[in-house]
């Protein structure tokens, strides 16, 4: 019986590093807090800071914690961007005539590969003859 192997379970679960927060969530929150700190140092007006900082903080929290259909939110955003970049409507070009189609078809002449030289077939196996030569020490000479 073959050896049994353990199959890993829960391979889609991210490892938690700080309490219930994964490494990805921690990195997102750390980068958002860095952006917030830079905004705090650049903008001296509290109302402008709140006006710009709260949406940035909210967006960071959404990207860190929200899951859509069991996948992180940034995967969904990548799918949305890819969807908008692709054409939505595919139209069949019916203006081509039969002559146009035939002109586009390139009929290539198939060149057959060159014939390889064939070896002549042996009528009987030379194994017995070679063993006789080896056994007699070269005294026996085959008929050719």
C-alpha positions in Angstrom: 0.0 0.0 0.0 1.4 3.4 -0.9 2.4 5.9 1.8 -0.3 8.2 2.9 0.2 12.0 2.5 -1.6 14.6 4.5 -3.5 17.1 2.4 -3.2 20.7 3.7 -6.5 22.1 4.8 -7.6 25.8 4.8 -4.9 27.0 2.4 -6.9 30.0 1.5 -6.9 31.4 5.1 -4.3 34.1 5.7 -2.1 33.8 8.7 -3.0 36.3 11.5 0.0 38.2 12.9 -1.5 40.8 15.2 -4.7 39.5 16.9 -7.4 39.2 14.2 -5.4 41.2 11.7 -3.5 39.5 8.8 -0.2 40.8 7.3 -2.1 42.2 4.2 -4.5 44.1 6.4 -1.7 45.4 8.6 0.2 46.6 5.6 -2.8 48.4 4.2 -3.6 50.1 7.5 0.0 51.1 8.0 0.2 52.7 4.5 -3.1 54.5 5.1 -1.9 55.8 8.4 1.3 57.0 6.7 -0.8 58.9 4.1 -2.9 60.4 6.9 0.2 61.5 8.7 1.6 63.2 5.5 -1.8 64.9 5.0 -1.6 66.1 8.7 1.8 67.6 8.2 1.0 69.2 4.8 -2.5 70.6 5.6 -2.7 72.9 8.7 -6.4 73.5 8.5 -8.4 70.9 10.5 -11.5 71.1 8.3 -9.5 70.4 5.1 -7.8 67.6 6.9 -11.1 66.0 7.9 -12.5 66.6 4.4 -9.6 64.8 2.7 -8.5 62.4 5.5 -11.8 60.8 6.3 -12.5 59.4 2.8 -8.9 58.2 2.6 -9.2 56.5 5.9 -12.6 55.0 4.9 -11.2 53.7 1.6 -8.3 52.1 3.5 -10.5 50.4 5.9 -12.7 49.1 3.1 -9.7 47.7 1.2 -8.3 46.1 4.4 -11.4 44.5 5.8 -14.3 44.1 3.3 -14.7 40.9 1.4 -16.9 40.4 -1.7 -17.9 36.9 -2.5 -15.3 35.5 -0.2 -12.4 37.5 -1.9 -10.6 40.6 -0.7 -12.0 43.9 -1.9 -9.0 44.8 -4.0 -9.5 41.7 -6.2 -13.0 43.0 -7.0 -11.6 46.4 -7.8 -9.0 44.8 -10.2 -11.9 42.9 -11.9 -13.9 46.1 -12.3 -10.9 47.9 -13.9 -10.3 44.9 -16.2 -14.0 44.9 -17.2 -14.0 48.5 -18.1 -10.8 48.2 -20.2 -12.3 45.4 -22.3 -14.8 46.1 -25.1 -18.4 45.4 -24.0 -19.9 44.8 -27.4 -18.5 42.5 -30.0 -19.9 43.0 -33.5 -19.7 40.6 -36.4 -18.4 42.3 -39.5 -20.9 41.1 -42.2 -19.5 43.3 -44.9 -16.9 40.8 -46.2 -17.9 39.0 -49.4 -16.9 35.5 -50.4 -14.2 36.9 -52.7 -12.7 38.8 -49.7 -12.6 35.7 -47.6 -11.0 33.7 -50.4 -8.4 36.4 -50.9 -7.5 36.3 -47.2 -7.1 32.6 -47.2 -3.6 31.8 -48.2 -3.3 28.4 -49.8 0.1 27.2 -49.0 1.6 24.5 -51.2 2.4 21.6 -48.9 5.9 20.4 -49.7 6.3 16.8 -48.6 9.3 16.1 -46.5 12.2 14.4 -48.3 12.2 10.7 -48.2 14.7 9.2 -45.9 17.0 6.5 -47.2 15.7 3.1 -46.3 17.9 0.4 -44.9 17.8 -2.9 -46.6 15.8 -5.5 -44.7 17.7 -8.4 -43.3 16.4 -11.8 -44.3 17.5 -13.4 -41.0 19.0 -12.3 -37.8 22.7 -11.9 -37.7 22.8 -12.6 -34.0 23.5 -16.3 -34.4 26.3 -15.5 -36.9 27.9 -12.9 -34.6 27.8 -15.2 -31.6 29.5 -17.9 -33.7 32.3 -15.5 -34.7 32.8 -14.5 -31.0 32.7 -18.1 -29.8 35.3 -19.3 -32.3 37.6 -16.4 -31.7 37.4 -15.1 -35.2 38.2 -18.4 -36.9 34.8 -18.6 -38.5 34.2 -16.2 -41.4 30.6 -15.6 -42.4 29.4 -16.0 -46.0 28.8 -12.7 -47.7 
